[in-house]
Amino acid sequence: MLNIKTKIKDTDFKTSRATIKDVAMKANVSLSTVSRALRDPDKTPPETVSKVRAAAEALNYVYNATAGSLSRQRSDTIGILLPSPVYAAFGVNLMAIQKTCSERNYSCKVALSQFAPEEERLALRRFHEQRIGGLILVGLDMSNVGYLKTLEAAGIPCIVLWEAPDESLNYIGIDNRRSIYTGAKYLIDMGHRRIGFLVGPYACARRNLDRVEGYKKVLEDHGIEYDPDLVRSQPPSYLLGKESMRAFLKLASPPTAVLSVNDYLAIGAIRAITEAGLRVPDDISVCGFDDIDIAAYFNPPLTSIKTPCYEMGRMAANIMIDAMESRTSPRVQYLLDTELIVRGTCKRPNQIE
């Protein structure tokens, strides 16, 4: 503990930049106490934190978290890589991660892939070069699994959300096969046999490939022949959902129900149905996925499969921070539950009433 009797005046720093030593002198504490109070306030006595922060504010001093991390030879920044923050479910993931990091005095750095494998790979390389403390990925292109393993081998812990891209990787996701199976079975049990399926890009995303497999499996289990004309692959978009539904309506035998892997495509499909002079659910039933906020307030309210978006992000951030603080490699492989939320967009098909 420093025992400095000299009176420090705030005016002494008007013409020079305050340093951490100046804050220590003004607060009458050691340099390590200042660093700890600003870096890890939860692990420092509240009265000490208040005294140090008051001194720092009076001197207009801003703690250099990057320098602090480098001095400990680790980063306190978590990288977040997601396709897009525009889609609500991904935005909720991001919000949960950022809030948890803020609560635990960690910072975040966000990169967007825009659903492009090459952009995702570029972001991974940049995070690697920046020696990020840990990385949370909202989904992962299968072509980049190898690079992700390279990051982990370099000591950068990684957690993938939404899917289990490789059994050797850490993930917190959902059972994509079972979730789609549940939604499709709900429609089949109502009497639907022609079920359109709007799925995300599945040539490169494991979660969407699993969803296609779940869709095929439920048809097989109920003696329904798989028709590739009833499956369309699109990124989450109102417009693409609308265009896909228009294509379904042009078929010689259009679907009586549509199951979508996200609510954006589902809402776009409903728009195409109503523009064609048909009604939901009287003429065509629609079931979404994720249960984003607008689903409950749509007209009619959208039946959707609720996913634990916030919990997924919160768990990932806490596990990542624990691993960074203990300097250990996390080993986490969780599949969280989903729930079918029944509202007003599904009913039995007209021809069997």
Buried (B, 14 or more C-beta within 10 A) or exposed (E): EEEEEEEBEEEEBEEEEBBBEBBBBBBBBEBEBBBBBBBBBEEBEEEBBBBBBEBBEBBEBEBBBEEBBEEEEBBBBBBBBBBBBEBBBBBBBBBBBBBBBEEBBBBBBBBBBEBEBEBBBEBBEBBBEEBBBBBBBBBBBBEBBEBBBEBBEEEBBBBBBBBBBBEEBBBBBBBBBBBBBBBBBBBBEBBBBBBBBBBBBBEBBBBBBBBBBBBBBBBEEEEBEEBEEBBBBBBBBBEBBBBBBBEBBEEEEBBBBBBBBBBBBBBBBBBBBBEBEBEBBEBBBBBBBBBBEBBEEBEBBBBBBBBBBBBBBBBBBBBBBEBBBEEEEBEBBBBBEBEBBEBEBBBBBEEEE
